[in-house]
Amino acid sequence: MASAGVAPTGPVVALEYGIASTMLTLGAVPAAVASLDGWQKWVVEPAMPPEVVDLGSAWEVNLEILAGMRPELILTTPFLAFLRPKLEPIAPIVSIDVYGAGGGDALERAIDETVKLGDILGHQQQAAAFLGEAQALFEDCATRIRRLRPGPIAVVSFTDQRHARIHGRPGLYHSVMQRIGVENAWTVETNMWGFQTIGIEELGRLQADRTRLVVMEPLPPDVPAALERSTLWQSLPFVRQKQVSTMPAVLLFGMVEEARRFARLLTEHLERLA
């Protein structure tokens, strides 16, 4: 394995989207990525180069393809620790820990792990430049948000017709909202991933005054029509006040690149609605 500060000379594999997107922003193209077929749906940007190999589902990585690539390094997360016994005979493993049991602000942890990843890949200067650009974007978004003075925002991702994930502390969406000065209407602590699964009736707990519900894409195909027919949904204050809007997908379990995307898209979204 390459030592810290020295770029690996052989293939580096990323088993998680946030790691892969961070590698790309640092100018290091992963040789292979798990679950690559979902990249355009859940990650969108940065674009994945066509030569990157799809290793199949992260839950059932194609070990034959992986071993045949003779990787110098495998980058993974604590969430995929169950794969370690199968991966260790193939190559050294480094775990990038943003959403671990230790908790803490997701964006701050993502920043720390980006520095770590820059050291591992020998891309320290690129990591420092990237983090500087991210900080400048957050500051620009915060300035624009102060001019808008929006009301509280609740961010949800629908899982089916009657349930949604609502996003809060200590997750990435919440961290970004804090960083740019957007009040999160959902004040209840969530799980280590930054969401709580609720029935849509629980959205009635949100303060009605000036609260906007932002729904993250993609939605399950049957959800929009079901909500139109739902008397419960139609009775919710923010629905009656037409304070519901949708935003393009941003990887929930992402790192700093996804934080940048969420900050930019949310700021632009609120500007269009102002």
C-alpha positions in Angstrom: 0.0 0.0 0.0 1.2 3.5 -0.8 2.3 5.5 2.3 0.6 8.7 3.3 1.6 11.5 0.9 2.7 9.2 -1.9 0.2 8.5 -4.7 -0.6 4.9 -5.2 0.8 3.6 -8.5 -1.7 0.8 -8.9 -5.5 0.7 -9.2 -7.5 2.2 -6.3 -11.1 0.9 -5.8 -13.9 2.8 -4.1 -16.8 0.8 -2.7 -18.9 3.8 -1.7 -20.3 6.7 -3.7 -19.1 9.5 -1.4 -15.5 8.2 -1.5 -15.7 7.9 -5.3 -17.0 11.4 -5.8 -14.3 12.8 -3.5 -11.6 10.9 -5.4 -12.8 12.5 -8.7 -12.8 16.0 -7.2 -9.2 15.4 -6.1 -8.2 14.4 -9.6 -7.9 10.6 -8.8 -10.1 8.4 -10.9 -11.1 5.2 -9.2 -10.4 2.0 -11.1 -13.7 0.5 -10.0 -16.8 1.5 -8.0 -19.6 -0.5 -6.4 -23.2 -0.1 -7.5 -22.1 2.1 -10.4 -25.4 1.6 -12.2 -27.1 3.9 -9.6 -24.6 6.8 -9.9 -26.6 9.0 -12.2 -29.8 8.5 -10.1 -28.3 9.2 -6.7 -25.1 11.1 -7.2 -25.4 12.8 -10.6 -22.2 14.8 -10.3 -19.3 14.7 -10.8 -19.6 12.7 -14.0 -18.1 9.2 -13.7 -15.5 8.5 -16.5 -16.7 5.6 -18.8 -13.6 3.5 -18.2 -14.5 3.0 -14.5 -15.5 -0.6 -13.8 -18.8 -1.5 -12.1 -18.2 -4.0 -9.3 -21.9 -4.8 -8.8 -23.9 -4.2 -5.6 -21.9 -3.0 -2.6 -23.6 -5.8 -0.7 -22.4 -8.5 -3.1 -19.2 -7.1 -4.7 -18.0 -9.2 -7.6 -14.9 -10.5 -6.0 -13.7 -12.2 -9.1 -13.6 -9.0 -11.1 -12.1 -7.2 -8.1 -9.3 -9.7 -7.7 -8.6 -9.7 -11.4 -7.9 -5.9 -11.3 -5.1 -6.5 -8.8 -5.9 -3.2 -6.8 -3.3 -1.6 -4.8 -5.8 -0.2 -2.3 -9.5 -0.7 -1.5 -11.4 2.3 0.0 -14.5 1.4 2.0 -16.6 2.5 5.0 -17.5 1.0 8.4 -20.9 0.3 7.0 -19.4 -2.3 4.7 -17.2 -3.8 7.4 -18.8 -7.2 6.9 -17.0 -7.4 3.6 -13.5 -7.1 5.2 -12.8 -10.9 5.5 -13.4 -11.3 1.8 -11.5 -8.2 0.8 -8.4 -8.6 2.9 -6.9 -11.4 0.8 -7.2 -9.1 -2.3 -5.6 -5.8 -1.2 -5.0 -3.5 1.7 -8.2 -1.8 3.0 -8.7 1.8 4.3 -12.0 2.8 5.9 -13.3 6.3 5.4 -15.5 7.1 8.4 -18.1 9.9 8.0 -21.2 8.1 9.3 -19.8 6.0 12.0 -21.0 5.1 15.5 -18.9 8.0 16.9 -21.4 10.5 15.8 -20.7 14.2 15.2 -21.5 16.8 12.5 -21.5 15.0 9.1 -19.9 17.9 7.2 -17.1 18.4 9.7 -16.3 14.7 9.6 -16.5 14.7 5.8 -13.9 17.6 5.8 -11.6 15.6 8.1 -11.9 12.5 6.0 -11.3 14.4 2.8 -7.9 15.6 4.3 -7.2 11.9 5.2 -8.1 10.8 1.6 -5.9 13.5 0.2 -3.0 12.1 2.3 -3.7 8.5 1.3 -3.8 9.4 -2.4 -0.8 11.8 -2.3 -3.2 14.6 -3.4 -2.8 16.9 -0.4 -2.7 20.1 -2.4 -5.8 19.2 -4.4 -7.6 18.4 -1.2 -6.7 21.7 0.4 -7.7 23.6 -2.8 -11.0 21.7 -3.0 -11.9 22.4 0.7 -11.0 26.0 0.1 -13.4 26.2 -2.8 -16.1 24.5 -0.8 -15.7 27.0 2.1 -16.0 29.8 -0.4 -19.2 28.4 -1.9 -20.7 27.9 1.6 -19.9 31.6 2.4 -21.4 32.8 -0.9 -24.6 30.7 -0.3 -24.8 32.1 3.3 -24.6 35.7 1.9 -27.4 35.0 -0.5 -29.6 33.3 2.1 -29.3 36.3 4.4 -30.7 38.4 1.7 -33.6 36.0 1.2 -34.5 35.5 4.9 -36.4 32.3 4.2 -38.6 30.6 6.8 -37.9 27.2 8.3 -37.3 24.4 5.8 -38.1 20.7 6.3 -36.4 18.3 3.9 -37.9 14.9 3.2 -37.3 11.9 0.9 -40.3 9.7 0.3 -39.9 6.0 0.7 -43.4 5.0 -0.2 -46.9 6.5 -0.3 -47.2 6.9 3.4 -43.7 7.2 4.7 -40.7 9.6 4.3 -37.3 10.1 5.7 -37.1 13.5 7.3 -33.6 15.0 7.6 -32.0 16.5 10.7 -29.1 16.4 13.1 -26.4 15.2 12.6 -26.8 14.4 8.9 -25.2 16.1 5.9 -28.3 18.0 4.8 -28.7 19.5 8.3 -25.0 20.3 8.5 -25.2 22.2 5.3 -28.3 24.1 6.2 -26.6 25.2 9.4 -23.5 26.2 7.5 -25.4 28.5 5.1 -28.0 29.8 7.5 -31.2 27.9 6.7 -33.3 26.9 9.7 -34.2 23.3 9.8 -37.9 23.0 10.7 -37.3 19.4 12.0 -35.6 19.9 15.4 -35.7 16.2 16.6 -32.4 14.4 16.7 -32.2 11.7 14.0 -30.1 8.6 13.5 -26.4 8.6 12.7 -27.2 8.9 9.0 -29.1 12.1 9.6 -32.7 11.0 9.0 -35.8 9.7 10.8 -38.4 7.6 9.0 -41.9 8.9 9.8 -45.5 8.5 8.6 -46.7 11.5 6.7 -49.1 12.3 9.4 -46.2 13.2 11.6 -45.4 16.1 9.3 -48.4 17.8 11.0 -46.0 18.4 13.9 -44.1 21.0 11.8 -44.9 24.6 12.7 -47.2 25.9 10.0 -46.0 29.5 9.9 -43.7 30.1 6.9 -42.5 26.4 6.9 -41.7 25.0 3.5 -41.4 21.3 2.7 -38.7 20.5 0.3 -39.0 17.0 -1.3 -35.8 15.4 -2.6 -35.9 13.5 -5.9 -36.1 10.8 -6.9 -39.6 9.9 -5.7 -41.1 6.4 -6.0 -43.2 6.4 -9.2 -46.5 5.9 -7.4 -46.0 8.6 -4.8 -47.1 11.9 -6.6 -50.4 10.5 -7.7 -51.1 8.9 -4.3 -50.4 12.2 -2.5 -52.8 14.0 -4.8 -55.5 11.5 -3.7 -54.6 11.6 0.0 -57.0 13.7 2.2 -54.4 13.5 4.9 -51.7 14.9 2.7 -54.0 17.6 1.4 -54.9 18.7 4.9 -51.3 19.4 6.0 -50.8 23.2 6.5 -47.8 23.6 4.1 -49.7 21.7 1.4 -52.8 23.9 1.8 -50.5 27.0 1.7 -48.7 25.7 -1.4 -45.4 25.6 0.4 -44.2 22.3 -1.1 -41.5 22.0 -3.7 -39.1 19.4 -5.1 -35.3 19.5 -5.5 -32.9 17.4 -7.6 -31.2 14.4 -6.0 -28.2 14.9 -3.7 -26.5 11.9 -2.2 -27.6 11.7 1.5 -24.6 9.7 2.6 -22.1 11.9 0.8 -19.1 13.9 1.6 -18.0 17.5 0.9 -18.8 17.3 -2.9 -22.4 16.4 -2.0 -22.5 19.1 0.6 -21.5 21.6 -2.1 -24.2 20.3 -4.4 -26.8 20.5 -1.7 -25.8 24.0 -0.7 -25.8 25.3 -4.3 -29.1 23.6 -5.2 -30.9 24.7 -2.1 -29.8 28.3 -2.4 -30.8 28.4 -6.1 -34.1 26.7 -5.2 -35.0 29.3 -2.6 -33.9 32.2 -4.8 -36.3 31.0 -7.6 -39.2 30.8 -5.0 -38.5 34.2 -3.5 
